[in-house]
Amino acid sequence: MLLLLAALQSVLTEADKLGFVPCYFEARLALGEVEMSAGDTSAGRARLKALEKDARAKGFLLIARKAATALNGKPASQAMVHQVK
């Protein structure tokens, strides 16, 4: 589990450094989910809550919904996808 956390943190750092916002948000989502499943729920919840806010502010609504879904203890893949008309 520690190796996975380290790898995700590395992806997070690189994506941020290079300005790859979608990858940065995806890495934050994955890291929050891993923290939650590893039992570090306070860190995972804090990360996912901040991600939901940040993603929504930048218009990444699917990532925001995935973070909100993960906060409710469900896999982010279960987030509903709605088309905007």
Backbone as XML, in Angstrom:
<?xml version="1.0"?>
<chain id="A" units="angstrom">
  <residue number="1" name="MET">
    <atom name="N" x="0.829" y="-1.190" z="0.000"/>
    <atom name="CA" x="0.000" y="0.000" z="0.000"/>
    <atom name="C" x="0.873" y="1.252" z="0.000"/>
  </residue>
  <residue number="2" name="LEU">
    <atom name="N" x="1.977" y="1.205" z="0.735"/>
    <atom name="CA" x="2.865" y="2.370" z="0.779"/>
    <atom name="C" x="3.464" y="2.670" z="-0.581"/>
  </residue>
  <residue number="3" name="LEU">
    <atom name="N" x="3.763" y="1.622" z="-1.341"/>
    <atom name="CA" x="4.319" y="1.817" z="-2.683"/>
    <atom name="C" x="3.295" y="2.497" z="-3.583"/>
  </residue>
  <residue number="4" name="LEU">
    <atom name="N" x="2.041" y="2.097" z="-3.473"/>
    <atom name="CA" x="0.978" y="2.710" z="-4.254"/>
    <atom name="C" x="0.804" y="4.181" z="-3.878"/>
  </residue>
  <residue number="5" name="LEU">
    <atom name="N" x="0.805" y="4.477" z="-2.592"/>
    <atom name="CA" x="0.683" y="5.861" z="-2.141"/>
    <atom name="C" x="1.842" y="6.711" z="-2.654"/>
  </residue>
  <residue number="6" name="ALA">
    <atom name="N" x="3.045" y="6.156" z="-2.615"/>
    <atom name="CA" x="4.219" y="6.886" z="-3.102"/>
    <atom name="C" x="4.134" y="7.133" z="-4.602"/>
  </residue>
  <residue number="7" name="ALA">
    <atom name="N" x="3.671" y="6.135" z="-5.347"/>
    <atom name="CA" x="3.535" y="6.286" z="-6.797"/>
    <atom name="C" x="2.487" y="7.347" z="-7.134"/>
  </residue>
  <residue number="8" name="LEU">
    <atom name="N" x="1.369" y="7.327" z="-6.452"/>
    <atom name="CA" x="0.327" y="8.327" z="-6.690"/>
    <atom name="C" x="0.806" y="9.726" z="-6.317"/>
  </residue>
  <residue number="9" name="GLN">
    <atom name="N" x="1.556" y="9.825" z="-5.242"/>
    <atom name="CA" x="2.097" y="11.124" z="-4.838"/>
    <atom name="C" x="3.070" y="11.646" z="-5.889"/>
  </residue>
  <residue number="10" name="SER">
    <atom name="N" x="3.853" y="10.758" z="-6.489"/>
    <atom name="CA" x="4.775" y="11.130" z="-7.551"/>
    <atom name="C" x="4.023" y="11.641" z="-8.784"/>
  </residue>
  <residue number="11" name="VAL">
    <atom name="N" x="2.957" y="10.943" z="-9.165"/>
    <atom name="CA" x="2.128" y="11.374" z="-10.292"/>
    <atom name="C" x="1.513" y="12.738" z="-9.985"/>
  </residue>
  <residue number="12" name="LEU">
    <atom name="N" x="1.026" y="12.904" z="-8.783"/>
    <atom name="CA" x="0.424" y="14.161" z="-8.350"/>
    <atom name="C" x="1.416" y="15.316" z="-8.481"/>
  </residue>
  <residue number="13" name="THR">
    <atom name="N" x="2.621" y="15.099" z="-8.008"/>
    <atom name="CA" x="3.662" y="16.128" z="-8.055"/>
    <atom name="C" x="4.024" y="16.489" z="-9.488"/>
  </residue>
  <residue number="14" name="GLU">
    <atom name="N" x="4.230" y="15.477" z="-10.323"/>
    <atom name="CA" x="4.610" y="15.716" z="-11.724"/>
    <atom name="C" x="3.495" y="16.415" z="-12.500"/>
  </residue>
  <residue number="15" name="ALA">
    <atom name="N" x="2.264" y="15.969" z="-12.323"/>
    <atom name="CA" x="1.133" y="16.575" z="-13.035"/>
    <atom name="C" x="0.970" y="18.037" z="-12.640"/>
  </residue>
  <residue number="16" name="ASP">
    <atom name="N" x="1.155" y="18.320" z="-11.361"/>
    <atom name="CA" x="1.056" y="19.697" z="-10.881"/>
    <atom name="C" x="2.182" y="20.545" z="-11.466"/>
  </residue>
  <residue number="17" name="LYS">
    <atom name="N" x="3.387" y="20.005" z="-11.442"/>
    <atom name="CA" x="4.555" y="20.727" z="-11.945"/>
    <atom name="C" x="4.410" y="21.044" z="-13.433"/>
  </residue>
  <residue number="18" name="LEU">
    <atom name="N" x="3.844" y="20.108" z="-14.200"/>
    <atom name="CA" x="3.702" y="20.281" z="-15.645"/>
    <atom name="C" x="2.396" y="20.989" z="-16.049"/>
  </residue>
  <residue number="19" name="GLY">
    <atom name="N" x="1.531" y="21.244" z="-15.078"/>
    <atom name="CA" x="0.282" y="21.940" z="-15.361"/>
    <atom name="C" x="-0.787" y="21.084" z="-16.009"/>
  </residue>
  <residue number="20" name="PHE">
    <atom name="N" x="-0.704" y="19.760" z="-15.842"/>
    <atom name="CA" x="-1.706" y="18.845" z="-16.384"/>
    <atom name="C" x="-2.856" y="18.722" z="-15.385"/>
  </residue>
  <residue number="21" name="VAL">
    <atom name="N" x="-3.768" y="19.666" z="-15.454"/>
    <atom name="CA" x="-4.844" y="19.742" z="-14.465"/>
    <atom name="C" x="-5.703" y="18.478" z="-14.423"/>
  </residue>
  <residue number="22" name="PRO">
    <atom name="N" x="-6.151" y="17.935" z="-15.560"/>
    <atom name="CA" x="-6.968" y="16.712" z="-15.473"/>
    <atom name="C" x="-6.227" y="15.557" z="-14.789"/>
  </residue>
  <residue number="23" name="CYS">
    <atom name="N" x="-4.968" y="15.364" z="-15.130"/>
    <atom name="CA" x="-4.177" y="14.296" z="-14.493"/>
    <atom name="C" x="-3.976" y="14.580" z="-13.012"/>
  </residue>
  <residue number="24" name="TYR">
    <atom name="N" x="-3.758" y="15.835" z="-12.685"/>
    <atom name="CA" x="-3.583" y="16.250" z="-11.293"/>
    <atom name="C" x="-4.834" y="15.923" z="-10.477"/>
  </residue>
  <residue number="25" name="PHE">
    <atom name="N" x="-6.006" y="16.260" z="-11.036"/>
    <atom name="CA" x="-7.249" y="15.966" z="-10.333"/>
    <atom name="C" x="-7.492" y="14.461" z="-10.231"/>
  </residue>
  <residue number="26" name="GLU">
    <atom name="N" x="-7.213" y="13.717" z="-11.286"/>
    <atom name="CA" x="-7.390" y="12.253" z="-11.249"/>
    <atom name="C" x="-6.480" y="11.621" z="-10.192"/>
  </residue>
  <residue number="27" name="ALA">
    <atom name="N" x="-5.246" y="12.112" z="-10.096"/>
    <atom name="CA" x="-4.308" y="11.586" z="-9.098"/>
    <atom name="C" x="-4.790" y="11.899" z="-7.684"/>
  </residue>
  <residue number="28" name="ARG">
    <atom name="N" x="-5.321" y="13.095" z="-7.490"/>
    <atom name="CA" x="-5.867" y="13.457" z="-6.177"/>
    <atom name="C" x="-7.042" y="12.553" z="-5.815"/>
  </residue>
  <residue number="29" name="LEU">
    <atom name="N" x="-7.891" y="12.277" z="-6.793"/>
    <atom name="CA" x="-9.033" y="11.391" z="-6.570"/>
    <atom name="C" x="-8.562" y="9.994" z="-6.180"/>
  </residue>
  <residue number="30" name="ALA">
    <atom name="N" x="-7.629" y="9.452" z="-6.944"/>
    <atom name="CA" x="-7.108" y="8.109" z="-6.650"/>
    <atom name="C" x="-6.450" y="8.067" z="-5.279"/>
  </residue>
  <residue number="31" name="LEU">
    <atom name="N" x="-5.674" y="9.091" z="-4.953"/>
    <atom name="CA" x="-4.997" y="9.135" z="-3.654"/>
    <atom name="C" x="-6.014" y="9.191" z="-2.515"/>
  </residue>
  <residue number="32" name="GLY">
    <atom name="N" x="-7.049" y="9.995" z="-2.673"/>
    <atom name="CA" x="-8.093" y="10.068" z="-1.648"/>
    <atom name="C" x="-8.807" y="8.744" z="-1.458"/>
  </residue>
  <residue number="33" name="GLU">
    <atom name="N" x="-9.101" y="8.074" z="-2.568"/>
    <atom name="CA" x="-9.760" y="6.762" z="-2.478"/>
    <atom name="C" x="-8.862" y="5.726" z="-1.801"/>
  </residue>
  <residue number="34" name="VAL">
    <atom name="N" x="-7.585" y="5.738" z="-2.133"/>
    <atom name="CA" x="-6.652" y="4.784" z="-1.520"/>
    <atom name="C" x="-6.525" y="5.069" z="-0.028"/>
  </residue>
  <residue number="35" name="GLU">
    <atom name="N" x="-6.419" y="6.336" z="0.337"/>
    <atom name="CA" x="-6.337" y="6.684" z="1.763"/>
    <atom name="C" x="-7.584" y="6.203" z="2.502"/>
  </residue>
  <residue number="36" name="MET">
    <atom name="N" x="-8.754" y="6.395" z="1.906"/>
    <atom name="CA" x="-9.995" y="5.951" z="2.549"/>
    <atom name="C" x="-10.003" y="4.430" z="2.722"/>
  </residue>
  <residue number="37" name="SER">
    <atom name="N" x="-9.616" y="3.702" z="1.680"/>
    <atom name="CA" x="-9.653" y="2.238" z="1.761"/>
    <atom name="C" x="-8.561" y="1.683" z="2.663"/>
  </residue>
  <residue number="38" name="ALA">
    <atom name="N" x="-7.496" y="2.455" z="2.870"/>
    <atom name="CA" x="-6.407" y="2.015" z="3.746"/>
    <atom name="C" x="-6.683" y="2.327" z="5.210"/>
  </residue>
  <residue number="39" name="GLY">
    <atom name="N" x="-7.807" y="2.996" z="5.475"/>
    <atom name="CA" x="-8.161" y="3.288" z="6.859"/>
    <atom name="C" x="-7.783" y="4.674" z="7.330"/>
  </residue>
  <residue number="40" name="ASP">
    <atom name="N" x="-7.124" y="5.452" z="6.477"/>
    <atom name="CA" x="-6.773" y="6.832" z="6.837"/>
    <atom name="C" x="-7.911" y="7.737" z="6.365"/>
  </residue>
  <residue number="41" name="THR">
    <atom name="N" x="-9.074" y="7.546" z="6.996"/>
    <atom name="CA" x="-10.278" y="8.215" z="6.523"/>
    <atom name="C" x="-10.227" y="9.726" z="6.694"/>
  </residue>
  <residue number="42" name="SER">
    <atom name="N" x="-9.564" y="10.217" z="7.729"/>
    <atom name="CA" x="-9.525" y="11.674" z="7.909"/>
    <atom name="C" x="-8.735" y="12.339" z="6.786"/>
  </residue>
  <residue number="43" name="ALA">
    <atom name="N" x="-7.606" y="11.763" z="6.411"/>
    <atom name="CA" x="-6.816" y="12.314" z="5.305"/>
    <atom name="C" x="-7.560" y="12.153" z="3.988"/>
  </residue>
  <residue number="44" name="GLY">
    <atom name="N" x="-8.154" y="10.985" z="3.782"/>
    <atom name="CA" x="-8.893" y="10.733" z="2.552"/>
    <atom name="C" x="-10.077" y="11.662" z="2.395"/>
  </residue>
  <residue number="45" name="ARG">
    <atom name="N" x="-10.839" y="11.858" z="3.470"/>
    <atom name="CA" x="-12.001" y="12.751" z="3.410"/>
    <atom name="C" x="-11.576" y="14.190" z="3.154"/>
  </residue>
  <residue number="46" name="ALA">
    <atom name="N" x="-10.525" y="14.621" z="3.812"/>
    <atom name="CA" x="-10.035" y="15.996" z="3.616"/>
    <atom name="C" x="-9.584" y="16.199" z="2.172"/>
  </residue>
  <residue number="47" name="ARG">
    <atom name="N" x="-8.869" y="15.227" z="1.629"/>
    <atom name="CA" x="-8.382" y="15.329" z="0.254"/>
    <atom name="C" x="-9.552" y="15.350" z="-0.733"/>
  </residue>
  <residue number="48" name="LEU">
    <atom name="N" x="-10.516" y="14.464" z="-0.540"/>
    <atom name="CA" x="-11.653" y="14.383" z="-1.454"/>
    <atom name="C" x="-12.548" y="15.615" z="-1.366"/>
  </residue>
  <residue number="49" name="LYS">
    <atom name="N" x="-12.722" y="16.136" z="-0.165"/>
    <atom name="CA" x="-13.541" y="17.336" z="0.008"/>
    <atom name="C" x="-12.890" y="18.535" z="-0.687"/>
  </residue>
  <residue number="50" name="ALA">
    <atom name="N" x="-11.580" y="18.687" z="-0.514"/>
    <atom name="CA" x="-10.859" y="19.782" z="-1.178"/>
    <atom name="C" x="-10.879" y="19.601" z="-2.692"/>
  </residue>
  <residue number="51" name="LEU">
    <atom name="N" x="-10.742" y="18.359" z="-3.144"/>
    <atom name="CA" x="-10.775" y="18.077" z="-4.575"/>
    <atom name="C" x="-12.142" y="18.429" z="-5.157"/>
  </residue>
  <residue number="52" name="GLU">
    <atom name="N" x="-13.200" y="18.051" z="-4.478"/>
    <atom name="CA" x="-14.539" y="18.365" z="-4.972"/>
    <atom name="C" x="-14.690" y="19.877" z="-5.176"/>
  </residue>
  <residue number="53" name="LYS">
    <atom name="N" x="-14.254" y="20.648" z="-4.208"/>
    <atom name="CA" x="-14.348" y="22.108" z="-4.284"/>
    <atom name="C" x="-13.487" y="22.658" z="-5.423"/>
  </residue>
  <residue number="54" name="ASP">
    <atom name="N" x="-12.236" y="22.218" z="-5.498"/>
    <atom name="CA" x="-11.308" y="22.713" z="-6.517"/>
    <atom name="C" x="-11.754" y="22.339" z="-7.932"/>
  </residue>
  <residue number="55" name="ALA">
    <atom name="N" x="-12.195" y="21.101" z="-8.098"/>
    <atom name="CA" x="-12.629" y="20.632" z="-9.416"/>
    <atom name="C" x="-13.868" y="21.391" z="-9.876"/>
  </residue>
  <residue number="56" name="ARG">
    <atom name="N" x="-14.796" y="21.595" z="-8.980"/>
    <atom name="CA" x="-16.013" y="22.334" z="-9.324"/>
    <atom name="C" x="-15.666" y="23.776" z="-9.726"/>
  </residue>
  <residue number="57" name="ALA">
    <atom name="N" x="-14.753" y="24.398" z="-8.995"/>
    <atom name="CA" x="-14.363" y="25.781" z="-9.283"/>
    <atom name="C" x="-13.712" y="25.922" z="-10.658"/>
  </residue>
  <residue number="58" name="LYS">
    <atom name="N" x="-13.029" y="24.881" z="-11.112"/>
    <atom name="CA" x="-12.354" y="24.927" z="-12.414"/>
    <atom name="C" x="-13.187" y="24.310" z="-13.538"/>
  </residue>
  <residue number="59" name="GLY">
    <atom name="N" x="-14.415" y="23.892" z="-13.209"/>
    <atom name="CA" x="-15.303" y="23.363" z="-14.235"/>
    <atom name="C" x="-15.145" y="21.879" z="-14.531"/>
  </residue>
  <residue number="60" name="PHE">
    <atom name="N" x="-14.421" y="21.159" z="-13.696"/>
    <atom name="CA" x="-14.252" y="19.715" z="-13.862"/>
    <atom name="C" x="-15.350" y="19.017" z="-13.051"/>
  </residue>
  <residue number="61" name="LEU">
    <atom name="N" x="-16.566" y="19.086" z="-13.587"/>
    <atom name="CA" x="-17.732" y="18.637" z="-12.823"/>
    <atom name="C" x="-17.787" y="17.133" z="-12.625"/>
  </residue>
  <residue number="62" name="LEU">
    <atom name="N" x="-17.316" y="16.356" z="-13.590"/>
    <atom name="CA" x="-17.307" y="14.903" z="-13.410"/>
    <atom name="C" x="-16.360" y="14.509" z="-12.276"/>
  </residue>
  <residue number="63" name="ILE">
    <atom name="N" x="-15.180" y="15.104" z="-12.247"/>
    <atom name="CA" x="-14.236" y="14.815" z="-11.155"/>
    <atom name="C" x="-14.856" y="15.246" z="-9.823"/>
  </residue>
  <residue number="64" name="ALA">
    <atom name="N" x="-15.528" y="16.394" z="-9.791"/>
    <atom name="CA" x="-16.182" y="16.858" z="-8.562"/>
    <atom name="C" x="-17.228" y="15.847" z="-8.096"/>
  </residue>
  <residue number="65" name="ARG">
    <atom name="N" x="-18.030" y="15.318" z="-9.049"/>
    <atom name="CA" x="-19.039" y="14.307" z="-8.687"/>
    <atom name="C" x="-18.388" y="13.014" z="-8.208"/>
  </residue>
  <residue number="66" name="LYS">
    <atom name="N" x="-17.280" y="12.630" z="-8.850"/>
    <atom name="CA" x="-16.575" y="11.416" z="-8.420"/>
    <atom name="C" x="-16.038" y="11.579" z="-7.004"/>
  </residue>
  <residue number="67" name="ALA">
    <atom name="N" x="-15.507" y="12.763" z="-6.688"/>
    <atom name="CA" x="-15.001" y="13.017" z="-5.334"/>
    <atom name="C" x="-16.147" y="12.957" z="-4.327"/>
  </residue>
  <residue number="68" name="ALA">
    <atom name="N" x="-17.285" y="13.552" z="-4.673"/>
    <atom name="CA" x="-18.445" y="13.525" z="-3.776"/>
    <atom name="C" x="-18.935" y="12.096" z="-3.569"/>
  </residue>
  <residue number="69" name="THR">
    <atom name="N" x="-18.935" y="11.300" z="-4.632"/>
    <atom name="CA" x="-19.343" y="9.896" z="-4.533"/>
    <atom name="C" x="-18.400" y="9.125" z="-3.620"/>
  </residue>
  <residue number="70" name="ALA">
    <atom name="N" x="-17.099" y="9.348" z="-3.788"/>
    <atom name="CA" x="-16.104" y="8.670" z="-2.949"/>
    <atom name="C" x="-16.237" y="9.092" z="-1.491"/>
  </residue>
  <residue number="71" name="LEU">
    <atom name="N" x="-16.615" y="10.338" z="-1.245"/>
    <atom name="CA" x="-16.828" y="10.803" z="0.132"/>
    <atom name="C" x="-17.959" y="10.041" z="0.809"/>
  </residue>
  <residue number="72" name="ASN">
    <atom name="N" x="-18.908" y="9.569" z="0.006"/>
    <atom name="CA" x="-20.025" y="8.791" z="0.548"/>
    <atom name="C" x="-19.702" y="7.313" z="0.667"/>
  </residue>
  <residue number="73" name="GLY">
    <atom name="N" x="-18.431" y="6.953" z="0.479"/>
    <atom name="CA" x="-18.013" y="5.570" z="0.665"/>
    <atom name="C" x="-18.251" y="4.666" z="-0.522"/>
  </residue>
  <residue number="74" name="LYS">
    <atom name="N" x="-18.581" y="5.243" z="-1.666"/>
    <atom name="CA" x="-18.809" y="4.452" z="-2.872"/>
    <atom name="C" x="-17.650" y="4.656" z="-3.833"/>
  </residue>
  <residue number="75" name="PRO">
    <atom name="N" x="-17.395" y="3.696" z="-4.703"/>
    <atom name="CA" x="-16.346" y="3.878" z="-5.710"/>
    <atom name="C" x="-16.666" y="5.065" z="-6.616"/>
  </residue>
  <residue number="76" name="ALA">
    <atom name="N" x="-15.662" y="5.853" z="-6.934"/>
    <atom name="CA" x="-15.859" y="7.029" z="-7.781"/>
    <atom name="C" x="-16.439" y="6.648" z="-9.136"/>
  </residue>
  <residue number="77" name="SER">
    <atom name="N" x="-16.188" y="5.426" z="-9.562"/>
    <atom name="CA" x="-16.704" y="4.981" z="-10.859"/>
    <atom name="C" x="-18.229" y="4.936" z="-10.885"/>
  </residue>
  <residue number="78" name="GLN">
    <atom name="N" x="-18.866" y="4.997" z="-9.735"/>
    <atom name="CA" x="-20.324" y="4.975" z="-9.678"/>
    <atom name="C" x="-20.946" y="6.359" z="-9.787"/>
  </residue>
  <residue number="79" name="ALA">
    <atom name="N" x="-20.110" y="7.397" z="-9.960"/>
    <atom name="CA" x="-20.635" y="8.755" z="-10.097"/>
    <atom name="C" x="-21.480" y="8.842" z="-11.356"/>
  </residue>
  <residue number="80" name="MET">
    <atom name="N" x="-22.583" y="9.505" z="-11.246"/>
    <atom name="CA" x="-23.489" y="9.667" z="-12.377"/>
    <atom name="C" x="-22.920" y="10.672" z="-13.363"/>
  </residue>
  <residue number="81" name="VAL">
    <atom name="N" x="-23.050" y="10.368" z="-14.631"/>
    <atom name="CA" x="-22.611" y="11.264" z="-15.687"/>
    <atom name="C" x="-23.854" y="11.876" z="-16.304"/>
  </residue>
  <residue number="82" name="HIS">
    <atom name="N" x="-23.958" y="13.182" z="-16.248"/>
    <atom name="CA" x="-25.088" y="13.899" z="-16.822"/>
    <atom name="C" x="-24.595" y="14.790" z="-17.944"/>
  </residue>
  <residue number="83" name="GLN">
    <atom name="N" x="-25.290" y="14.767" z="-19.045"/>
    <atom name="CA" x="-24.935" y="15.647" z="-20.146"/>
    <atom name="C" x="-25.582" y="17.003" z="-19.922"/>
  </residue>
  <residue number="84" name="VAL">
    <atom name="N" x="-24.837" y="18.040" z="-20.228"/>
    <atom name="CA" x="-25.352" y="19.395" z="-20.131"/>
    <atom name="C" x="-25.952" y="19.764" z="-21.474"/>
  </residue>
  <residue number="85" name="LYS">
    <atom name="N" x="-27.170" y="20.250" z="-21.464"/>
    <atom name="CA" x="-27.841" y="20.630" z="-22.722"/>
    <atom name="C" x="-27.732" y="22.115" z="-22.949"/>
  </residue>
</chain>
